[in-house]
C-alpha cells in the first residue's frame, strides 16, 4: 500500500523495480540499503562481500569499507548476471575480495551442498521481533530443513548497540565529507533548506569525532568482523529476519531529527526497526534478503542470510534453491 515505506536508503530503486518500471536497479548498502528495500518491496537483494564490486576511481572505499554497491531485482538470476558483469576490483583498489571461482550464473544452476544454518528469531540485542517476521524465519527454516539443510538455533553474542553507535560516528564523518565535497564543487556552502535535519545532525556530530575516536571506531568494527568469522566457523550461514517489523508507515522515520545518534540508534530510532542488516556491513560479509513471506495484510517480509566472508556463492545457490521451492515472481503489487 502507498501508506507504507519502501525502506531505504535505496527506497526509490526498490519501488521502481517492484512497480515494474525497471527490471533491476542499483543500490548502495552501508547499513542495509539494498536489503531493507528488498525486504519491504518483495524483492531479492544481495550485499556482496566487501570489495567484491569496484568503488573507484572516485573513492577508495565507502564508510571505512562498510558501504558497498549491490542490486535490487525480481530474481536471483538477474542479480547473478549483474554481479557477474560488474564484479572485480578496479585498478589500484586498496583491497580485493577473494576472487569468485566461477560466474554466479553457473553457480545457481546447481544446488548447494548440505548446509549447516544457524537461525534465531530474536534480534542481536535479544529482543523479540514482530510475529510476522518470526513466522517468516520459522517458515524459511522449515523449508531449508525440508531441502536437506541442517538448522541449529544459535546466535552470535554481539553488542549491536555499541557497534551501531560507532557505526554512526563513521557514517557522520562520511556524510560530512560528502556534503563538503559537494559544497566545494558548487563553490558555496549548502543552504539550510537544501539538507534534511538528520543530515545537518550528522555534520554536527562529525565535529565531535576526533581522528583518534574515528580510528577506534574502525578498530571496533574490525573486531566484530573477527568475532563473526569465529562464529561462522561452525556454520555455513546465519538466518534471521531482515527487519524487526513489516514495512512501517511513511513518516515514522521522517529525517528531521537533528540528533543524529538518537535518530540512528535511539529507542524510537532506526536500529530497533532495522536490527539485523548493519552487522554485515561492519563485518564485510555477504548477506541477502529473500522475499519468503507476506503478512496477513499483504505486506512483504524478507528473511536475511549472512555467509562467511568471500562466500557469496553459497548465498546465491541457496537463494536460487529457495526461489525454485517457493517462487515469488508472481507476487506483484497492484499499481
Phi and psi restraints in degrees (value plus and minus 20) as a CYANA .aco file:
   2 UNK   PHI     -92.6   -52.6
   2 UNK   PSI     -28.6    11.4
   3 UNK   PHI    -103.8   -63.8
   3 UNK   PSI     -27.8    12.2
   4 UNK   PHI    -131.7   -91.7
   4 UNK   PSI     127.4   167.4
   5 UNK   PHI     -95.1   -55.1
   5 UNK   PSI     126.8   166.8
   6 UNK   PHI    -103.6   -63.6
   6 UNK   PSI     -23.1    16.9
   7 UNK   PHI      66.1   106.1
   7 UNK   PSI     159.1   199.1
   8 UNK   PHI    -183.0  -143.0
   8 UNK   PSI     152.8   192.8
   9 UNK   PHI    -112.7   -72.7
   9 UNK   PSI     -26.6    13.4
  10 UNK   PHI    -109.4   -69.4
  10 UNK   PSI      24.9    64.9
  11 UNK   PHI     -88.2   -48.2
  11 UNK   PSI     -54.8   -14.8
  12 UNK   PHI     -86.9   -46.9
  12 UNK   PSI     -58.6   -18.6
  13 UNK   PHI     -83.2   -43.2
  13 UNK   PSI     -64.3   -24.3
  14 UNK   PHI     -82.7   -42.7
  14 UNK   PSI     -63.3   -23.3
  15 UNK   PHI     -83.2   -43.2
  15 UNK   PSI     -60.4   -20.4
  16 UNK   PHI     -84.9   -44.9
  16 UNK   PSI     -60.4   -20.4
  17 UNK   PHI     -92.4   -52.4
  17 UNK   PSI     -63.5   -23.5
  18 UNK   PHI     -82.5   -42.5
  18 UNK   PSI     -55.9   -15.9
  19 UNK   PHI    -100.1   -60.1
  19 UNK   PSI     -27.7    12.3
  20 UNK   PHI      64.2   104.2
  20 UNK   PSI      -9.5    30.5
  21 UNK   PHI     -89.3   -49.3
  21 UNK   PSI     -58.5   -18.5
  22 UNK   PHI    -148.1  -108.1
  22 UNK   PSI     128.6   168.6
  23 UNK   PHI     -95.9   -55.9
  23 UNK   PSI     -44.1    -4.1
  24 UNK   PHI    -181.2  -141.2
  24 UNK   PSI     139.5   179.5
  25 UNK   PHI    -167.6  -127.6
  25 UNK   PSI     129.4   169.4
  26 UNK   PHI     -96.4   -56.4
  26 UNK   PSI     127.4   167.4
  27 UNK   PHI    -162.0  -122.0
  27 UNK   PSI     133.7   173.7
  28 UNK   PHI    -131.5   -91.5
  28 UNK   PSI     118.6   158.6
  29 UNK   PHI    -147.0  -107.0
  29 UNK   PSI      81.4   121.4
  30 UNK   PHI    -130.0   -90.0
  30 UNK   PSI     -29.9    10.1
  31 UNK   PHI    -178.0  -138.0
  31 UNK   PSI      -8.9    31.1
  32 UNK   PHI     110.1   150.1
  32 UNK   PSI      -7.6    32.4
  33 UNK   PHI     -96.6   -56.6
  33 UNK   PSI     -16.9    23.1
  34 UNK   PHI    -122.4   -82.4
  34 UNK   PSI     -63.6   -23.6
  35 UNK   PHI     -96.0   -56.0
  35 UNK   PSI     -51.9   -11.9
  36 UNK   PHI     -86.5   -46.5
  36 UNK   PSI     -73.1   -33.1
  37 UNK   PHI     -84.2   -44.2
  37 UNK   PSI     -49.8    -9.8
  38 UNK   PHI     -80.6   -40.6
  38 UNK   PSI     -64.8   -24.8
  39 UNK   PHI     -85.0   -45.0
  39 UNK   PSI     -64.6   -24.6
  40 UNK   PHI     -95.1   -55.1
  40 UNK   PSI     -38.4     1.6
  41 UNK   PHI    -131.9   -91.9
  41 UNK   PSI     -16.8    23.2
  42 UNK   PHI      52.2    92.2
  42 UNK   PSI      15.5    55.5
  43 UNK   PHI    -136.3   -96.3
  43 UNK   PSI     152.9   192.9
  44 UNK   PHI    -119.7   -79.7
  44 UNK   PSI     113.2   153.2
  45 UNK   PHI    -159.9  -119.9
  45 UNK   PSI     111.1   151.1
  46 UNK   PHI    -136.0   -96.0
  46 UNK   PSI     109.0   149.0
  47 UNK   PHI    -120.0   -80.0
  47 UNK   PSI      88.6   128.6
  48 UNK   PHI     -87.7   -47.7
  48 UNK   PSI     150.8   190.8
  49 UNK   PHI     -75.3   -35.3
  49 UNK   PSI     123.3   163.3
  50 UNK   PHI     -69.1   -29.1
  50 UNK   PSI     110.7   150.7
  51 UNK   PHI      53.8    93.8
  51 UNK   PSI     -10.8    29.2
  52 UNK   PHI     -84.2   -44.2
  52 UNK   PSI     -58.9   -18.9
  53 UNK   PHI    -127.7   -87.7
  53 UNK   PSI     131.1   171.1
  54 UNK   PHI     -91.2   -51.2
  54 UNK   PSI     122.1   162.1
  55 UNK   PHI    -120.2   -80.2
  55 UNK   PSI     -43.8    -3.8
  56 UNK   PHI    -105.7   -65.7
  56 UNK   PSI     158.2   198.2
  57 UNK   PHI    -105.8   -65.8
  57 UNK   PSI     -20.3    19.7
  58 UNK   PHI     -93.0   -53.0
  58 UNK   PSI     -42.6    -2.6
  59 UNK   PHI    -171.6  -131.6
  59 UNK   PSI     137.2   177.2
  60 UNK   PHI    -105.9   -65.9
  60 UNK   PSI     -54.5   -14.5
  61 UNK   PHI    -186.3  -146.3
  61 UNK   PSI     144.6   184.6
  62 UNK   PHI    -133.7   -93.7
  62 UNK   PSI     108.6   148.6
  63 UNK   PHI      32.3    72.3
  63 UNK   PSI      33.0    73.0
  64 UNK   PHI      38.2    78.2
  64 UNK   PSI      12.9    52.9
  65 UNK   PHI      68.7   108.7
  65 UNK   PSI     -22.5    17.5
  66 UNK   PHI    -100.3   -60.3
  66 UNK   PSI     -44.0    -4.0
  67 UNK   PHI    -116.8   -76.8
  67 UNK   PSI     112.7   152.7
  68 UNK   PHI    -166.9  -126.9
  68 UNK   PSI     134.6   174.6
  69 UNK   PHI    -100.3   -60.3
  69 UNK   PSI     143.1   183.1
  70 UNK   PHI    -184.3  -144.3
  70 UNK   PSI    -188.0  -148.0
  71 UNK   PHI    -158.6  -118.6
  71 UNK   PSI     127.7   167.7
  72 UNK   PHI    -128.8   -88.8
  72 UNK   PSI     102.4   142.4
  73 UNK   PHI    -161.1  -121.1
  73 UNK   PSI     150.2   190.2
  74 UNK   PHI    -108.3   -68.3
  74 UNK   PSI     -36.2     3.8
  75 UNK   PHI    -160.8  -120.8
  75 UNK   PSI     134.5   174.5
  76 UNK   PHI     -83.6   -43.6
  76 UNK   PSI     -56.9   -16.9
  77 UNK   PHI     -78.3   -38.3
  77 UNK   PSI     -64.5   -24.5
  78 UNK   PHI     -85.2   -45.2
  78 UNK   PSI     -61.2   -21.2
  79 UNK   PHI     -84.6   -44.6
  79 UNK   PSI     -61.2   -21.2
  80 UNK   PHI     -78.5   -38.5
  80 UNK   PSI     -64.9   -24.9
  81 UNK   PHI     -84.6   -44.6
  81 UNK   PSI     -60.5   -20.5
  82 UNK   PHI     -89.6   -49.6
  82 UNK   PSI     -60.1   -20.1
  83 UNK   PHI     -85.7   -45.7
  83 UNK   PSI     -63.3   -23.3
  84 UNK   PHI     -76.8   -36.8
  84 UNK   PSI     -55.7   -15.7
  85 UNK   PHI     -99.4   -59.4
  85 UNK   PSI     -37.2     2.8
  86 UNK   PHI    -144.6  -104.6
  86 UNK   PSI     -28.6    11.4
  87 UNK   PHI     -91.4   -51.4
  87 UNK   PSI     136.9   176.9
  88 UNK   PHI      95.8   135.8
  88 UNK   PSI     124.0   164.0
  89 UNK   PHI     -92.6   -52.6
  89 UNK   PSI     125.9   165.9
  90 UNK   PHI    -100.6   -60.6
  90 UNK   PSI     142.2   182.2
  91 UNK   PHI     -79.1   -39.1
  91 UNK   PSI     104.9   144.9
  92 UNK   PHI      65.0   105.0
  92 UNK   PSI      -8.4    31.6
  93 UNK   PHI     -80.1   -40.1
  93 UNK   PSI     124.7   164.7
  94 UNK   PHI     -88.0   -48.0
  94 UNK   PSI     -44.7    -4.7
  95 UNK   PHI    -179.3  -139.3
  95 UNK   PSI     141.1   181.1
  96 UNK   PHI    -138.9   -98.9
  96 UNK   PSI     132.7   172.7
  97 UNK   PHI    -101.5   -61.5
  97 UNK   PSI     135.4   175.4
  98 UNK   PHI     -74.5   -34.5
  98 UNK   PSI     109.2   149.2
  99 UNK   PHI     -78.9   -38.9
  99 UNK   PSI     125.4   165.4
 100 UNK   PHI     -95.6   -55.6
 100 UNK   PSI     126.0   166.0
 101 UNK   PHI     -96.7   -56.7
 101 UNK   PSI     -56.3   -16.3
 102 UNK   PHI    -173.3  -133.3
 102 UNK   PSI     138.9   178.9
 103 UNK   PHI     -75.8   -35.8
 103 UNK   PSI     126.1   166.1
 104 UNK   PHI     -85.9   -45.9
 104 UNK   PSI     -48.1    -8.1
 105 UNK   PHI     -82.4   -42.4
 105 UNK   PSI     -50.9   -10.9
 106 UNK   PHI     -97.3   -57.3
 106 UNK   PSI     -59.1   -19.1
 107 UNK   PHI     -78.8   -38.8
 107 UNK   PSI     -65.2   -25.2
 108 UNK   PHI     -96.0   -56.0
 108 UNK   PSI     -25.7    14.3
 109 UNK   PHI     -97.3   -57.3
 109 UNK   PSI     -32.6     7.4
 110 UNK   PHI    -143.4  -103.4
 110 UNK   PSI     133.2   173.2
 111 UNK   PHI     -94.5   -54.5
 111 UNK   PSI     132.7   172.7
 112 UNK   PHI     -91.1   -51.1
 112 UNK   PSI     138.1   178.1
 113 UNK   PHI     -85.8   -45.8
 113 UNK   PSI     154.7   194.7
 114 UNK   PHI     -86.5   -46.5
 114 UNK   PSI     100.9   140.9
 115 UNK   PHI    -123.4   -83.4
 115 UNK   PSI     130.0   170.0
 116 UNK   PHI    -123.5   -83.5
 116 UNK   PSI      93.0   133.0
 117 UNK   PHI    -135.9   -95.9
 117 UNK   PSI     101.4   141.4
 118 UNK   PHI     -99.6   -59.6
 118 UNK   PSI     125.7   165.7
 119 UNK   PHI    -164.2  -124.2
 119 UNK   PSI     130.1   170.1
 120 UNK   PHI    -169.8  -129.8
 120 UNK   PSI     126.5   166.5
 121 UNK   PHI    -123.9   -83.9
 121 UNK   PSI     -11.4    28.6
 122 UNK   PHI    -127.1   -87.1
 122 UNK   PSI     139.6   179.6
 123 UNK   PHI     -94.4   -54.4
 123 UNK   PSI     149.4   189.4
 124 UNK   PHI     -89.1   -49.1
 124 UNK   PSI     -33.7     6.3
 125 UNK   PHI    -109.7   -69.7
 125 UNK   PSI     -20.2    19.8
 126 UNK   PHI      69.6   109.6
 126 UNK   PSI     -12.3    27.7
 127 UNK   PHI    -107.9   -67.9
 127 UNK   PSI     133.4   173.4
 128 UNK   PHI     -93.7   -53.7
 128 UNK   PSI     128.9   168.9
 129 UNK   PHI    -117.8   -77.8
 129 UNK   PSI     150.4   190.4
 130 UNK   PHI     -76.5   -36.5
 130 UNK   PSI     122.8   162.8
 131 UNK   PHI     -73.6   -33.6
 131 UNK   PSI     -55.3   -15.3
 132 UNK   PHI     -85.8   -45.8
 132 UNK   PSI     -57.2   -17.2
 133 UNK   PHI     -91.6   -51.6
 133 UNK   PSI     -59.3   -19.3
 134 UNK   PHI     -83.0   -43.0
 134 UNK   PSI     -61.2   -21.2
 135 UNK   PHI     -83.1   -43.1
 135 UNK   PSI     -57.8   -17.8
 136 UNK   PHI     -81.9   -41.9
 136 UNK   PSI     -63.2   -23.2
 137 UNK   PHI     -86.1   -46.1
 137 UNK   PSI     -66.2   -26.2
 138 UNK   PHI     -84.8   -44.8
 138 UNK   PSI     -60.4   -20.4
 139 UNK   PHI     -84.3   -44.3
 139 UNK   PSI     -62.0   -22.0
 140 UNK   PHI     -88.5   -48.5
 140 UNK   PSI     -59.4   -19.4
 141 UNK   PHI     -81.1   -41.1
 141 UNK   PSI     -61.8   -21.8
 142 UNK   PHI     -84.4   -44.4
 142 UNK   PSI     -61.6   -21.6
 143 UNK   PHI     -83.7   -43.7
 143 UNK   PSI     -62.1   -22.1
 144 UNK   PHI     -80.8   -40.8
 144 UNK   PSI     -61.3   -21.3
 145 UNK   PHI     -84.4   -44.4
 145 UNK   PSI     -61.8   -21.8
 146 UNK   PHI     -82.4   -42.4
 146 UNK   PSI     -49.1    -9.1
 147 UNK   PHI    -103.5   -63.5
 147 UNK   PSI     -20.3    19.7
 148 UNK   PHI      85.8   125.8
 148 UNK   PSI     -18.5    21.5
 149 UNK   PHI    -106.2   -66.2
 149 UNK   PSI     135.1   175.1
 150 UNK   PHI    -113.0   -73.0
 150 UNK   PSI     108.1   148.1
 151 UNK   PHI    -131.1   -91.1
 151 UNK   PSI     109.7   149.7
 152 UNK   PHI    -149.7  -109.7
 152 UNK   PSI     107.7   147.7
 153 UNK   PHI     -93.7   -53.7
 153 UNK   PSI      93.7   133.7
 154 UNK   PHI    -183.0  -143.0
 154 UNK   PSI     132.2   172.2
 155 UNK   PHI    -167.8  -127.8
 155 UNK   PSI     128.3   168.3
 156 UNK   PHI     -92.1   -52.1
 156 UNK   PSI     127.6   167.6
 157 UNK   PHI    -115.5   -75.5
 157 UNK   PSI      75.6   115.6
 158 UNK   PHI    -150.7  -110.7
 158 UNK   PSI     118.0   158.0
 159 UNK   PHI    -102.0   -62.0
 159 UNK   PSI      62.4   102.4
 160 UNK   PHI     -86.7   -46.7
 160 UNK   PSI     -50.4   -10.4
 161 UNK   PHI     -87.0   -47.0
 161 UNK   PSI     -65.5   -25.5
 162 UNK   PHI     -84.7   -44.7
 162 UNK   PSI     -61.4   -21.4
 163 UNK   PHI     -78.2   -38.2
 163 UNK   PSI     -69.0   -29.0
 164 UNK   PHI     -94.0   -54.0
 164 UNK   PSI     -43.6    -3.6
 165 UNK   PHI     -86.5   -46.5
 165 UNK   PSI     -61.9   -21.9
 166 UNK   PHI     -94.7   -54.7
 166 UNK   PSI     -51.5   -11.5
 167 UNK   PHI     -75.1   -35.1
 167 UNK   PSI     -62.3   -22.3
 168 UNK   PHI     -82.8   -42.8
 168 UNK   PSI     -56.8   -16.8
 169 UNK   PHI     -80.6   -40.6
 169 UNK   PSI     -66.9   -26.9
 170 UNK   PHI     -85.5   -45.5
 170 UNK   PSI     -63.9   -23.9
 171 UNK   PHI     -88.5   -48.5
 171 UNK   PSI     -56.3   -16.3
 172 UNK   PHI     -80.8   -40.8
 172 UNK   PSI     -63.8   -23.8
 173 UNK   PHI     -84.4   -44.4
 173 UNK   PSI     -60.7   -20.7
 174 UNK   PHI     -84.7   -44.7
 174 UNK   PSI     -57.9   -17.9
 175 UNK   PHI     -85.1   -45.1
 175 UNK   PSI     -64.4   -24.4
 176 UNK   PHI     -81.0   -41.0
 176 UNK   PSI     -59.6   -19.6
 177 UNK   PHI     -82.3   -42.3
 177 UNK   PSI     -65.0   -25.0
 178 UNK   PHI     -82.7   -42.7
 178 UNK   PSI     -64.4   -24.4
 179 UNK   PHI     -86.0   -46.0
 179 UNK   PSI     -60.9   -20.9
 180 UNK   PHI     -83.5   -43.5
 180 UNK   PSI     -60.9   -20.9
 181 UNK   PHI     -83.4   -43.4
 181 UNK   PSI     -60.3   -20.3
 182 UNK   PHI     -87.7   -47.7
 182 UNK   PSI     -59.0   -19.0
 183 UNK   PHI     -82.2   -42.2
 183 UNK   PSI     -61.6   -21.6
 184 UNK   PHI     -85.0   -45.0
 184 UNK   PSI     -58.2   -18.2
 185 UNK   PHI     -85.6   -45.6
 185 UNK   PSI     -55.8   -15.8
 186 UNK   PHI    -104.5   -64.5
 186 UNK   PSI     -38.4     1.6
 187 UNK   PHI      57.4    97.4
 187 UNK   PSI       0.3    40.3
 188 UNK   PHI    -179.2  -139.2
 188 UNK   PSI     135.7   175.7
 189 UNK   PHI     -93.7   -53.7
 189 UNK   PSI     138.2   178.2
 190 UNK   PHI     -90.2   -50.2
 190 UNK   PSI     126.7   166.7
 191 UNK   PHI     -98.4   -58.4
 191 UNK   PSI     138.2   178.2
 192 UNK   PHI     -77.5   -37.5
 192 UNK   PSI     -56.1   -16.1
 193 UNK   PHI    -102.8   -62.8
 193 UNK   PSI     -22.0    18.0
 194 UNK   PHI    -109.9   -69.9
 194 UNK   PSI     -35.3     4.7
 195 UNK   PHI    -144.7  -104.7
 195 UNK   PSI     127.5   167.5
 196 UNK   PHI     -95.4   -55.4
 196 UNK   PSI     141.3   181.3
 197 UNK   PHI     -76.8   -36.8
 197 UNK   PSI     -61.2   -21.2
 198 UNK   PHI     -87.1   -47.1
 198 UNK   PSI     -49.4    -9.4
 199 UNK   PHI     -91.4   -51.4
 199 UNK   PSI     -63.6   -23.6
 200 UNK   PHI     -79.3   -39.3
 200 UNK   PSI     -59.3   -19.3
 201 UNK   PHI     -83.6   -43.6
 201 UNK   PSI     -58.8   -18.8
 202 UNK   PHI     -84.1   -44.1
 202 UNK   PSI     -62.9   -22.9
 203 UNK   PHI     -81.8   -41.8
 203 UNK   PSI     -64.1   -24.1
 204 UNK   PHI     -84.8   -44.8
 204 UNK   PSI     -62.4   -22.4
 205 UNK   PHI     -84.7   -44.7
 205 UNK   PSI     -55.2   -15.2
 206 UNK   PHI     -79.8   -39.8
 206 UNK   PSI     -48.9    -8.9
 207 UNK   PHI     -88.5   -48.5
 207 UNK   PSI     -39.5     0.5
 208 UNK   PHI    -112.3   -72.3
 208 UNK   PSI     -22.6    17.4
 209 UNK   PHI    -119.5   -79.5
 209 UNK   PSI      89.0   129.0
 210 UNK   PHI     -93.6   -53.6
 210 UNK   PSI     147.1   187.1
 211 UNK   PHI     -79.5   -39.5
 211 UNK   PSI     -61.3   -21.3
 212 UNK   PHI     -84.6   -44.6
 212 UNK   PSI     -59.9   -19.9
 213 UNK   PHI     -86.9   -46.9
 213 UNK   PSI     -58.0   -18.0
 214 UNK   PHI     -80.8   -40.8
 214 UNK   PSI     -67.8   -27.8
 215 UNK   PHI     -87.5   -47.5
 215 UNK   PSI     -53.1   -13.1
 216 UNK   PHI     -85.0   -45.0
 216 UNK   PSI     -58.0   -18.0
 217 UNK   PHI     -83.9   -43.9
 217 UNK   PSI     -63.7   -23.7
 218 UNK   PHI     -82.3   -42.3
 218 UNK   PSI     -61.8   -21.8
 219 UNK   PHI     -82.6   -42.6
 219 UNK   PSI     -59.4   -19.4
 220 UNK   PHI     -86.9   -46.9
 220 UNK   PSI     -61.9   -21.9
 221 UNK   PHI     -77.5   -37.5
 221 UNK   PSI     -64.2   -24.2
 222 UNK   PHI     -86.2   -46.2
 222 UNK   PSI     -55.0   -15.0
 223 UNK   PHI     -83.8   -43.8
 223 UNK   PSI     -57.8   -17.8
 224 UNK   PHI     -85.6   -45.6
 224 UNK   PSI     -56.0   -16.0
 225 UNK   PHI     -80.2   -40.2
 225 UNK   PSI     -60.7   -20.7
 226 UNK   PHI     -88.5   -48.5
 226 UNK   PSI     -57.1   -17.1
 227 UNK   PHI     -82.6   -42.6
 227 UNK   PSI     -64.9   -24.9
 228 UNK   PHI     -87.0   -47.0
 228 UNK   PSI     -56.6   -16.6
 229 UNK   PHI     -81.6   -41.6
 229 UNK   PSI     -60.2   -20.2
 230 UNK   PHI     -86.4   -46.4
 230 UNK   PSI     -59.9   -19.9
 231 UNK   PHI     -80.8   -40.8
 231 UNK   PSI     -61.8   -21.8
 232 UNK   PHI    -103.7   -63.7
 232 UNK   PSI     -17.1    22.9
 233 UNK   PHI     -79.8   -39.8
 233 UNK   PSI     -54.1   -14.1
 234 UNK   PHI    -112.3   -72.3
 234 UNK   PSI     -24.0    16.0
 235 UNK   PHI    -159.3  -119.3
 235 UNK   PSI     136.3   176.3
 236 UNK   PHI    -107.9   -67.9
 236 UNK   PSI     -44.8    -4.8
 237 UNK   PHI    -180.3  -140.3
 237 UNK   PSI     141.6   181.6
 238 UNK   PHI    -140.2  -100.2
 238 UNK   PSI     105.0   145.0
 239 UNK   PHI    -124.6   -84.6
 239 UNK   PSI     106.2   146.2
 240 UNK   PHI    -160.8  -120.8
 240 UNK   PSI     159.5   199.5
 241 UNK   PHI     -90.4   -50.4
 241 UNK   PSI     137.1   177.1
 242 UNK   PHI     -98.2   -58.2
 242 UNK   PSI     -62.6   -22.6
 243 UNK   PHI    -141.3  -101.3
 243 UNK   PSI     137.5   177.5
 244 UNK   PHI     -98.0   -58.0
 244 UNK   PSI     -38.3     1.7
 245 UNK   PHI    -161.5  -121.5
 245 UNK   PSI     142.8   182.8
 246 UNK   PHI     -84.2   -44.2
 246 UNK   PSI     151.1   191.1
 247 UNK   PHI     -69.8   -29.8
 247 UNK   PSI     113.4   153.4
 248 UNK   PHI    -110.7   -70.7
 248 UNK   PSI     147.9   187.9
 249 UNK   PHI     -91.2   -51.2
 249 UNK   PSI     125.8   165.8
 250 UNK   PHI     -79.8   -39.8
 250 UNK   PSI     117.1   157.1
 251 UNK   PHI      84.9   124.9
 251 UNK   PSI     -39.4     0.6
 252 UNK   PHI     -82.6   -42.6
 252 UNK   PSI     -57.2   -17.2
 253 UNK   PHI    -133.6   -93.6
 253 UNK   PSI      19.4    59.4
 254 UNK   PHI     -72.1   -32.1
 254 UNK   PSI     105.9   145.9
 255 UNK   PHI    -101.9   -61.9
 255 UNK   PSI      36.8    76.8
 256 UNK   PHI    -133.8   -93.8
 256 UNK   PSI     -17.2    22.8
 257 UNK   PHI     -98.8   -58.8
 257 UNK   PSI      97.4   137.4
 258 UNK   PHI    -103.7   -63.7
 258 UNK   PSI     -21.7    18.3
 259 UNK   PHI    -110.3   -70.3
 259 UNK   PSI      75.0   115.0
 260 UNK   PHI     -83.0   -43.0
 260 UNK   PSI     -63.8   -23.8
 261 UNK   PHI     -85.1   -45.1
 261 UNK   PSI     -62.3   -22.3
 262 UNK   PHI     -84.0   -44.0
 262 UNK   PSI     -62.2   -22.2
 263 UNK   PHI     -80.2   -40.2
 263 UNK   PSI     -60.6   -20.6
 264 UNK   PHI    -101.3   -61.3
 264 UNK   PSI     -61.3   -21.3
 265 UNK   PHI    -143.9  -103.9
 265 UNK   PSI     -20.5    19.5
 266 UNK   PHI     -87.8   -47.8
 266 UNK   PSI     150.5   190.5
 267 UNK   PHI     -81.7   -41.7
 267 UNK   PSI     -49.6    -9.6
 268 UNK   PHI    -130.0   -90.0
 268 UNK   PSI      -0.6    39.4
 269 UNK   PHI    -108.9   -68.9
 269 UNK   PSI    -184.6  -144.6
 270 UNK   PHI     -92.7   -52.7
 270 UNK   PSI     -55.7   -15.7
 271 UNK   PHI     -76.9   -36.9
 271 UNK   PSI     -67.4   -27.4
 272 UNK   PHI     -81.8   -41.8
 272 UNK   PSI     -48.5    -8.5
 273 UNK   PHI     -99.3   -59.3
 273 UNK   PSI     -62.7   -22.7
 274 UNK   PHI    -136.2   -96.2
 274 UNK   PSI      58.7    98.7
 275 UNK   PHI    -111.8   -71.8
 275 UNK   PSI     -25.9    14.1
 276 UNK   PHI    -133.8   -93.8
 276 UNK   PSI     -58.1   -18.1
 277 UNK   PHI     -90.0   -50.0
 277 UNK   PSI     -54.8   -14.8
 278 UNK   PHI     -82.3   -42.3
 278 UNK   PSI     -44.7    -4.7
 279 UNK   PHI     -80.0   -40.0
 279 UNK   PSI     -62.7   -22.7
 280 UNK   PHI     -87.9   -47.9
 280 UNK   PSI     -48.5    -8.5
 281 UNK   PHI     -87.7   -47.7
 281 UNK   PSI     -61.8   -21.8
 282 UNK   PHI     -85.8   -45.8
 282 UNK   PSI     -60.6   -20.6
 283 UNK   PHI    -105.5   -65.5
 283 UNK   PSI     -38.2     1.8
 284 UNK   PHI      60.8   100.8
 284 UNK   PSI     -15.9    24.1
 285 UNK   PHI     -95.0   -55.0
 285 UNK   PSI     133.6   173.6
 286 UNK   PHI     -91.9   -51.9
 286 UNK   PSI     126.0   166.0
 287 UNK   PHI    -171.1  -131.1
 287 UNK   PSI     128.2   168.2
 288 UNK   PHI    -151.9  -111.9
 288 UNK   PSI     133.0   173.0
 289 UNK   PHI    -134.6   -94.6
 289 UNK   PSI     108.5   148.5
 290 UNK   PHI    -138.8   -98.8
 290 UNK   PSI     110.3   150.3
 291 UNK   PHI     -97.9   -57.9
 291 UNK   PSI      68.0   108.0
 292 UNK   PHI    -127.5   -87.5
 292 UNK   PSI     -22.8    17.2
 293 UNK   PHI    -173.7  -133.7
 293 UNK   PSI     129.7   169.7
 294 UNK   PHI    -149.2  -109.2
 294 UNK   PSI     118.1   158.1
 295 UNK   PHI     -89.7   -49.7
 295 UNK   PSI     150.9   190.9
 296 UNK   PHI     -81.7   -41.7
 296 UNK   PSI     -44.7    -4.7
 297 UNK   PHI    -114.3   -74.3
 297 UNK   PSI     -13.0    27.0
 298 UNK   PHI      69.1   109.1
 298 UNK   PSI      -7.6    32.4
 299 UNK   PHI    -106.9   -66.9
 299 UNK   PSI     117.9   157.9
 300 UNK   PHI     -90.8   -50.8
 300 UNK   PSI     122.9   162.9
 301 UNK   PHI    -154.4  -114.4
 301 UNK   PSI      93.3   133.3
 302 UNK   PHI    -109.1   -69.1
 302 UNK   PSI     138.4   178.4
 303 UNK   PHI    -133.6   -93.6
 303 UNK   PSI     137.1   177.1
 304 UNK   PHI    -144.3  -104.3
 304 UNK   PSI     111.6   151.6
 305 UNK   PHI    -141.6  -101.6
 305 UNK   PSI     115.7   155.7
 306 UNK   PHI    -135.0   -95.0
 306 UNK   PSI     121.9   161.9
 307 UNK   PHI    -143.1  -103.1
 307 UNK   PSI     158.1   198.1
 308 UNK   PHI     -85.2   -45.2
 308 UNK   PSI     132.7   172.7
 309 UNK   PHI     -73.1   -33.1
 309 UNK   PSI     106.7   146.7
 310 UNK   PHI      69.1   109.1
 310 UNK   PSI     -30.6     9.4
 311 UNK   PHI    -119.6   -79.6
 311 UNK   PSI      29.0    69.0
 312 UNK   PHI     -79.2   -39.2
 312 UNK   PSI     -53.0   -13.0
 313 UNK   PHI     -79.7   -39.7
 313 UNK   PSI     -58.7   -18.7
 314 UNK   PHI     -82.1   -42.1
 314 UNK   PSI     -62.6   -22.6
 315 UNK   PHI     -84.2   -44.2
 315 UNK   PSI     -62.6   -22.6
 316 UNK   PHI     -84.7   -44.7
 316 UNK   PSI     -61.7   -21.7
 317 UNK   PHI     -86.3   -46.3
 317 UNK   PSI     -61.2   -21.2
 318 UNK   PHI     -85.7   -45.7
 318 UNK   PSI     -62.7   -22.7
 319 UNK   PHI     -81.9   -41.9
 319 UNK   PSI     -61.7   -21.7
 320 UNK   PHI     -84.3   -44.3
 320 UNK   PSI     -58.0   -18.0
 321 UNK   PHI     -84.7   -44.7
 321 UNK   PSI     -62.9   -22.9
 322 UNK   PHI     -86.3   -46.3
 322 UNK   PSI     -59.3   -19.3
 323 UNK   PHI     -82.2   -42.2
 323 UNK   PSI     -58.4   -18.4
 324 UNK   PHI     -90.7   -50.7
 324 UNK   PSI     -57.1   -17.1
 325 UNK   PHI     -97.9   -57.9
 325 UNK   PSI     -51.9   -11.9
 326 UNK   PHI    -158.2  -118.2
 326 UNK   PSI      54.3    94.3
 327 UNK   PHI     -78.9   -38.9
 327 UNK   PSI     124.8   164.8
 328 UNK   PHI    -143.1  -103.1
 328 UNK   PSI     -19.1    20.9
 329 UNK   PHI     -80.2   -40.2
 329 UNK   PSI     -49.2    -9.2
 330 UNK   PHI    -105.9   -65.9
 330 UNK   PSI     -24.4    15.6
 331 UNK   PHI    -104.8   -64.8
 331 UNK   PSI      64.5   104.5
 332 UNK   PHI    -134.8   -94.8
 332 UNK   PSI     120.7   160.7
 333 UNK   PHI     -91.4   -51.4
 333 UNK   PSI     134.7   174.7
 334 UNK   PHI     -95.4   -55.4
 334 UNK   PSI     106.0   146.0
